[in-house]
Amino acid sequence: MQDQSLKKITRALISVSDKTGLVEFAQKLAAHNIELVSTGGTAKLLREAGLAVRDVSDLTGFPEMLDGRVKTLHPKVHGGLLGIRDNADHQAKMQEHGIQPIDLVVVNLYPFKQTIQKPNVTFEDAIENIDIGGPAMIRSASKNHHDVAVVVDPGDYGLVAAMLDAHQGALPYVVRYQLALTAFRHTSAYDKEIARFLWSRQPANPEVALGDPKDELPEELDLNLQKAMGLRYGENPHQKAALYKLAGSDEHGVATAEQLQGKELSYNNLLDTDAAWELVMEIHHLHLREQRGTNAALPHTCAIIKHTNPCGVGVSNSPLDAFQRAKATDPVSAFGGIIAFSGTVDEATAKEIAEMFAEVIIAPDFTDEAKQVLAAKKNLRVLRMGEKVRISTHLELRRISGGVLVQERDAELLDEEKFQVVTERQPTPEEMRGLRFAWAICKHVKSNAIVYSAEHQLVGVGAGQMSRVDSVKLGASKAQLPLTGTVLASDAFFPFRDGLDEAAKHGITAVIQPGGSVRDKEVIEAANEHGIAMVFAGMRHFKH
C-alpha cells in the first residue's frame, strides 16, 4: 500500500526571476512526466531548452496584462493550489469550474533587494520590483503543503529532484513541510526588506504622520538574520553558539571578513576581534579628521585586545613600529591577544608577530610576503577586511531577561566645539593631540574607564572597576612604560577629587573628561593645585 505521506507530482507551475539551475531542474521534472506550466521569460527559457511548456494564460483562460502585473492572480491558479485533495466538496468545486490541481510551485521573487542596492535607484524602480503574484502563490502552496510542494530556493532543486527519483515522482510530507517553512521565511524576509525601504523613504513632514518618525527608534524591530556558521561553543564549552549575519544589510564588519587561514573562529575570538577592529577604525577616523585638507599620509594604528579591552595601542608611520608600540604597552597581556591594524600588514610586521603567540590578526589587507610568513603559524587566524573602513552606525542590541535593550551605536567620538578648558593652564598642542588619542581609546574600554596615554602610545588602562579612583590606581599599576608626562582620559566625570589626586602622583600633565559632576569645582581645584591642564569634552562614553 502506498505511503499516505507521499504525494504524486503531476503538474508544476514555474515562474522565477533567478534562473540559476532551472533548466536542469525542469528537465528532471519532465523526466517524471510532470506537466510544466510557466510564464513570460521563464517559459521562453524552458522552450529554448527543448522542454514542452504550457503557458499560464492557457491554464487560466485569461491573458497576462498590465505590463505583467497580473498573470497568476486567478482562481484557476490559486484554486489549483489551495484545493484540498481529500476534501470531496473542494474536489467537486474544482471540477465544476475546470480548476486543475497544481502539485508543485517553483517560484522566486522579483529582485527587490538587489534593485534597491543599486546606486541612485529611483523610488519608481523599487516599487516595480515588489512582487505580488509570486508571494501569493508561495503562500497558497505553503498553506496547503499537505498536498502541494513549493520551492523558492534554487539550492533546494537537487534535494527535490533526488526525492522525486527516490519515490517515483512523489514527495514525502516531511520534505513538503520543510519546503513550506523555507518558503514562509522567504516571503517574511522579502516583506521586511520592502517595509525597511519604505520606512527609509518616508515623505518629509507628511500631513498625517503614520508610524514612527525617522528620528525615533521603531515601535517594532524586525531582525533578518541568516546563520553564517556554527561555532564549536559559546563563551564556555557547555554553551551552544553560532554566528548570524544581517541579511540584506550593507554593513561591512568582522562578520563579513575573509578568513585567510587558521583554526575555526570561536565565540570569544569574534567578540574580541570586533572590539579590536572597532578601536583601530575609531583612531583611523580620528586621523582622517585631523589630517583633512592636508596631503599627509595617514599613520598606521595597531591595537591589541584581551577580553574586549585594549592592552596595547600604538600609532606610527609604519605598521611594524605601530605594532611594537602596542606590544610595549603590556607585553605580558599581549600574549594570546587579538591584533588589529588599520592598514596593510607587510612582511616585516608579520615576522615580528610570528615571534609571539596570538589568536587572531585582522587588517584591511596583507602583502603576499606577509601571508607567506604568517602561513607558518597554521593555527593563527588571519582575517582580511578589505578596504571598506568605516565605523558602524547600526543599532546595537543586548539581551536581558524578558526582553532586548536597543540603542544607537556610540558612533560619535568628540565634538571640539563642546570642548572647554576649565583649568588655569591650557593644554599644549602636543598634550591636545594626546588627549584626543586617549579619548578615542577610552571610548573602547569597559567602564569605569581610565586611560593613560602618550601622544602615539597607550601606556596604562584601568577597566571595569566599581570606583573611578580604583581604575586610576589599576591603570597606573599595570603600566610598563613611564607614566610621567602622560595624559589621562576618563570615560565619565570624576565624582570626587581623589581620582585627580591619585593620577597626579604618577606625573600626568593633562586630563580629558566629560565634566558634569556636582563636585566639578573641587576636581578643577585639584587639577590647578597639581598644575594639570583639564578639558571637559561635554560628552560621555560609558561602555558596559
N, C-alpha and C positions, 0 to 999 in steps of 0.2 A: 504493500500500500504506500502511495506517495506521501512523503513527509508534508504535513499541512503547513509547516513554516515556510515551505518553498512556494514561490510564485513565478509562474512561467511568464517570460517577457515576450510579447508578440508585436508590440508597437512602441517605437521610441520617437519622441519629439526632441529635435536637436536645434538649438539656437544659441550660438556662442560668439562672444567678442574675441576672447583669447582662443585661438585655433591651434594651440600647441598640442601635438599628438592626436588631433581629432580624426584625421583620415584613417590612421591605423586603427583607432578605436572603433570607428564606424565600420571598417572592414570586418572587425571581429564580430560586431553585432549582425552584420549582413550574413556572416557565415552560419549564424544560428537562425537564419530565415526571419529575422526581426525586421518589420517594415520601418523604413526611415521616413519621418516627416520633418520638414525643415523650412527655414525662412531665409529670404534675401541672400546675403553673401555666403552664409553657411551652406545653403542648398547649392549655390553655384560651385563652391569649392568641392563638395562631395560629388557632384555630377562630373566635374572635370577629372576626378579621380576614378571615374568609371562606375560609380555606385548609382543604383536606382533610388531616386528620391521623390517623395510626394510633397508638393507644396502645401503649406498650411492653409492657404486660401482654398485649395481643393477639399481639404478636410472640413473647413468651416462653411464653405459656400459663400464666403464674403471676402472681398479683396483687401489687401493691405492699403491703408490710407493715411492721410495727414502726415506725409513725409515719413511713413513707417512707425509713427507713434501708436497706431492701432493696427495690430495684426494677430495677436494671440489672445486679446481680451474678448473672448467669445465663449458662450455656453458649450459649444462643441469641443472646446479645448478644456475648460475648467470642469465641465461635466464629465469628460473622459478621465480627468484626474481625480475628481472628488467622489465619483460614484463608488459606493461600497459593493464589492463584488459578490458577497454572500447576503446582501440585503435585497429581497425579492422586489420590493417597491422601487428601490433605486434602479434595478435592472429593467423593470418594466418601463419606467420613465425614460431611461436611456434608449431603449428600443423604440418607444413611441416617437421620440424626437430625433432619431437617427444619430445618436451620440455613440461613437466608437470608443472603447476603452484605450487609454494611453497608459502603458505599464512602466515606462522609463522616461524621465525628463533629463536631458543633458543641457544645462544652461549655465553660462557665467555672464556677468553683468557688464553693462557699458562701463568703460574705464574712467569712472568719475575721479578716483584718487589720482590716477596718472594725469588726468586733464588739469586738475587744479594745481598740480605741482609744476606745470609748465610756466616759464617766465611770462609775465604780463597776460595771463589768461583772463578773458573777459567773463563777466558775470553771465552773459548770454550763452557762451560756450559751456560753462559749467552746468547751467540749467539743462541744456540739451543733452548732457551726458548723465542725467538722472534717469535710470532705467525704471520703467513702470511694469511692463508686461513680464519681464524676467522675474522680479521678486514675487509677482503674483503667482506665476507658475511654480516657482520654488516652494512657496508657502502651501499652495494647494497640494502638491505632490508630497511634501513633508508631513502635512497634516494626515494624509491618507497613506502613510508609509506602511500600514498593514498590507496594502495591496500594490503600492506604487514605489518605485525606487527613483531617487533623484541624485544626480552627480553634478556638483558645482566646481570641483577642483580637478584639473587635468591630471594631477598627481594620483588621483584615485582610479584613473582609467585602467591601469594594469590590474588592480585588485578586482574590479568589477568583471573585467574580461576573464580573469582566472576563475572567478566564482561561476561565471556562466559556463565555462568549459567543464568545470568540476561537476556541475549539476544539470547538464544537458539543456542549457538555455534558461534556467531558472535561477533565482536569487534567494538565499536564506533570509529569514526575518531579521536575524542579528545584523546582517550586512545592511539591510534596508533601514534598520533603526539607526545604526552608526552614520549612514549617509544622511539621514534626516537631521540628526544632531549637527553634523558638519554644515548642512545647508542653513539651518536656523542661525548658527553662529555667523555664517557668511552674510546673510541678509541683515543681521543685527549690526555687524561691523560696518556694513555699507551705509545703513541709515545713520549711524553715529557720525560717519565721515561727512555726510550731507548736512547733518544738524550742526556740526562744528563749523563747516564752511559758511552756512547761512548766518550763524551767530557772529562769525568774524566779519561779515559784510552787512551788519545791521545798518539801516539808514541813520544818519546823524539827526538827532533831535526829532524823532518821529512825533506826530501829533498825539498818537496814542502809543505809549511805551508798553510793550508786552514783554514778559520775560525779564531777563536780567540786564541792567545797564552794563556796558562793556567794561566799565571801570570797577566792577564788583566781581567777586567770585560767583560762579553759577550756583543756582539753587540745587541742581542735581549734577553730580560729577560722574561722567561715564569714563571708564578706563578701557582702552582697547589694547590688551597686552597679548603678545604671542610668545610662546615658550621658545627660547633660543637654544637652551641646552640644560640638561640635568647636571647637578653638581653632586660630588661624592657625598657631601653632607653640609650642614649649615655651620653655625658658629662652633658647634660641638658635634662629635661623631653620632650622637643619638638623634640629631635633628635632620629631617629631610629638607632639601633645598633645591632650587632651580633658578636660572636666570631668565627673565622675561624682557622682551624688548617692546618699546612703544610702537605699536603697529600704526602705520600711516604718519608717523612723526618724522620731521626732517632734523631732529636733534642729533647731533654728532657727539658721541662721548665714548666712555670706556666700554659700554655695552656693545658698541659698533666697531671697536678696534679690531685690527687684524692681528692674530697671534701668529708670529713668525716661527716660533719654536718653543720648546719647553713642556713641562708637565701640564696636566689639566689645571685650569684656574679653580681656586677654591672660593667659597663664600667670603671668607675673610680677606683673601687676596683681592677680590673685586672691590670690597669696601675700602681697603687701604689704597688701592690703585686709583680709585675715583678721588679720594681725598688728595692724593699726590698730584693728580692731573689738574684738579680744580685750583690747587695752590700755585702751580707753575703758570697756569693760564692767568691767574689773578695778577701775578707780578709781571708777566708778559704784557698784559694790557695796561698796567701801570707805566711800563716803559714806553709803550706806544703813545700814551697820553703825554708823558714828559717830553718825548722827542718829536711830537707832532710839529710839522713845518720845518724840520731840520733834515739834513742828509746823513746824519749819524747812523751807523749800523746799530741795530738792536743788540743788546748784550744777551748772553745765554744765562738761563736760570736753571739750577738743579735743586730739587727738593728730595729729601729722604724722609719717609714716613714710617712710623711704627704705631700700630693700634689707632690709626686715623689722625694721630698728632704728629706734627713735624719735629724731627730730632736733628735736622740739618737743612740749611738753605744757603746756597751760595750764588753769587752773580759775578760774571766776568765776561771778557771778550771771547773766551774760548770755552767749549763745553768741558774740557779737561780741568781747567782751573776752577770753573764753577763747581764741578764735582768734588774737587779736592777741598774747596772751601766748605761745601756742605758736609762732607765727611768729617772735617776737622771740628765741626760744632760739637759732636758727641760720637767719637769713633766706636765706643762700646755699643751704644744703642743702634748705631747704623748697621751692625751685624744682623743679617736676616731681614733687612728692611726692604721697602719698595722705593725704587729710584725713578724719578720723573725728570724729563728735560723739556725745555721749551723749544729747542731747535734740534737739528740733525746731530746724531751721535757719530763721531768719527773713530778711526782706528785707535788713536792714542787713548781716547777716553774709554773705549771698550777694553783695551788691555788693562787699564787701571781698575776697572770694575771687575774684571776677571780675577783679580787678586783677592777679592773678598767674597763672602757668601751673601747673595741677595736673592730674594724671592721673585721679584718682578722688576723689569726695566721697561719704561714706557716713554716714547718720544714721537714727534711728528714723523721722523724717518731715521734710517741708519745707512751709512755708506756701505758699499759691498764689502770693503775691508773690515768694517766693524762687525758685519754679520758673520764673516768668516771667523773672527776672533771669538765672538760670543757662541758660535756653534759648538765650540769645545766644551762649553758649560751646558750639557744636554738637559739638565733639569731646570735651568734658568728660563723663566717665562719672559719672552720678548714680545712686546706689543707695539705695533706701528699704528699711529693715529691718523696719519695723513696731514695735509696742510690746513684743514678746516679748524683753525684755532680760534675758539671763541668761548665765552662764558655762557653757560646755560641760563636761560631766563624762564624756564618752565616751572610749573607748580611743584612743590615739594610735599610729599605725603609721609605721614608717620602713623603707624598703627598704635592705638591704645585699646584697652579692653572696652568692647561695646561700640567702637567707632574708629574714625580716622581723623587725624588732625591734618589740615591742608593750609599751606601758606605759599606765598610767592617766594621764589628763591631769593636769597640775600645777594642780589646781583650788583648792588651799589657798593663802592669802596669808600669814597670820600668826596666831599663837596667843599673845595677850598674856600668858597665864598662864605661858608659857615665857620671856617677856622677862626679862632680867637686866641691870640696870645694873651694870657692872663697874668703873667709874671713880669717882674721888673726887667728881667733880662730877655731879650729877643733871641730865638734860636739862630745860629749861624746858618748859611746856605748848606754847609755840609751836614749839620745836625738836621736840617729840614728834610734833606734827601733821606737821611737815616730814619727819620720819624715816619715818612711815607712808606718806606720799605718795611719797617717794623709793624706799622698799622696793617699792611697787606697780609703779613704773616699772622698777626694776632687774630685776624678775622677767621682763620682756619684752625685755631687752637680751641680745645674744649674749655668752656667757662668753669671756674673763674680763670681767665687767661691773662698771663703776663709774658711779655717777650722782651728780652734784652738783645740789642742788635747793634752791629756796626753798620756803616753805610751800605756794604755789599755782602754782609755775612750775618747769619743768625748766630747768637752767642749763647743764649740760655732761654729755656722755656719752663714756665710754671703752668701746669694744665690741670683742670678738673678738681681743684681743691675747694673745700667748703668755705674757706675765707680767703679774701684777696691778699691779705698780708702773708698767709701761708704760701700762696702762689708766688709772691715776691721772693720769699725765702727759698722755695724749691727751685725756682729758676736760677737763682744765684748759686745754690749748692750744686746744681747739675752742670754749671758752666765749666768747660775745659779750657776756654780761652780767657784772656784778661777781660775783666768787666770795666775797669777804669776807662772812662772816655766813651762808653757805650750810651745809647739812648734806650728808652723804655716805652713800650706800648701796653695799654690796659684796655681790654675789650669793653669794660663798663667803668663807671666812675669809682673813685676811691671813697668809701663811706667814712673813713677816718684818716687822719694824717699819719697813722702808724705805717701804712704801706709806703708812703713817700719817705718817711724817716728811715725805714729799712733799706729802701733802694739807694738812698743817699750814702749809706755805709759802704756801698760797693762801687762808688765813684761814677755813677751815671751823671750825664750832663744835661739831658733834656727828656721830656715826657710828653706823650700824646695820650689823651683820654677823652671820653665823651663830655665830661662835666655833667652837672645837673644834680649833684648831691646837696642836701641841706647843709652839709659841712664843707662845701666848696671853699669858703673863705679860709677855714683852718688849713685845708690842703694847699691852697695857694700860698698862705703864710709860711708853711713848711718848705715849699719849693723855694721861696725867696730867701729863707734863712740859709738854705743849702746852696744858693747860687744856681739853682736849676731852672732852665727855661721850660715853660709848660704851655702846651697848646690844647685848647678844648676843640675837639673835632665836631661837636654838635651832632654826633651820630654814634649809635651803639651797635656792637657786633657780637651779641651773645651767640654761642654755638653749643646747644645742649646735646 
